[in-house]
């Protein structure tokens, strides 16, 4: 049998090599396309998730209350020895007993439920447990102590539709009580232990030249933090700006 010319075998070999190379290139292009498509989908998904997170953050920010005006602190005579008589030359001390501020809704903010855990009626001992379920909590931190779930009451100066919802056009005046007030004896008392929402020890009293922080945590919104410092001298009522 006659043999094929050598040049024909070489041409065949080159043809096979060319086909293999083309197959490899096609496979590479296909793999690269699949990889690129996967990365594109992943990127779009991540962008979508980031967008949803951003929108959720905006919704929370819109639901926040904002402070209006100054923060006020009230001075009181604290009956440290619990004998219902104030002796400022003895163990009793003057200290900040209440902190008051006004909140309004942020622009385009959602309605906030400010149902209070306490009320006051200027009789007996204030504040009194409201018996209501509150969704907003307040904490108080000083340089010496931290009160989680501090006692607070609320009034609505100006427009008030009779409920505890803070709505557009309304103002909510929040009072944070550091101590209870004995209306009969006109003295402020220390708390009875860590289970109550008050300052418990004479060494933890909020006095002069001290920094304190009030944090208001509303349902469905980010926490609002107010930080102020007391002056070098305690007046009956102090504008802390």
Secondary structure, DSSP 8 states (H G I E B T S, - for coil): -----HHHHHHHHHHHHHHHHHHHHHHHHHHHHHHHHHHHHHHHHHHHHHHHHHHHHHHHHHH-EEEEEEEEEEEEEE-TT-SS---TTTT-EEEEEEEEEEEEE-TT---EE---SEE--SSSEESEE-----S-EEEEE-SS-EETT-EEEEE--SS--SSSEE-TT--EEEEEESSEEETTTTEEE--SSTTSSS---GGG---TT-EEEEEEE-TTS--EEEEEE--SS--SEEE--
